[in-house]
Amino acid sequence: FWLIDFDRARWRESSARGRSWGQANLARLQRSLTKLQLTPAADDWASLQQGYAGP
């Protein structure tokens, strides 16, 4: 599935430096899910992290 969040959206290049912003986005998503008392399955979360990391 694709997860698109346009909140404060802007294009960013993929790089070692770029991974930090991606990890921050995933951390924010995880906090939001926790507030809603939702916990994704470990395999699903791992797939999301892998997809966010890129090729």
ChimeraX attribute file (.defattr): number of C-alpha atoms within 10 A of each C-alpha:
attribute: neighborCount
match mode: 1-to-1
recipient: residues
	/A:1	5
	/A:2	6
	/A:3	7
	/A:4	7
	/A:5	8
	/A:6	7
	/A:7	6
	/A:8	5
	/A:9	8
	/A:10	6
	/A:11	5
	/A:12	9
	/A:13	8
	/A:14	13
	/A:15	9
	/A:16	7
	/A:17	9
	/A:18	12
	/A:19	15
	/A:20	11
	/A:21	12
	/A:22	16
	/A:23	14
	/A:24	11
	/A:25	14
	/A:26	16
	/A:27	12
	/A:28	12
	/A:29	12
	/A:30	16
	/A:31	13
	/A:32	12
	/A:33	13
	/A:34	12
	/A:35	10
	/A:36	9
	/A:37	8
	/A:38	11
	/A:39	12
	/A:40	11
	/A:41	9
	/A:42	9
	/A:43	9
	/A:44	11
	/A:45	14
	/A:46	12
	/A:47	12
	/A:48	15
	/A:49	14
	/A:50	11
	/A:51	12
	/A:52	15
	/A:53	14
	/A:54	8
	/A:55	6
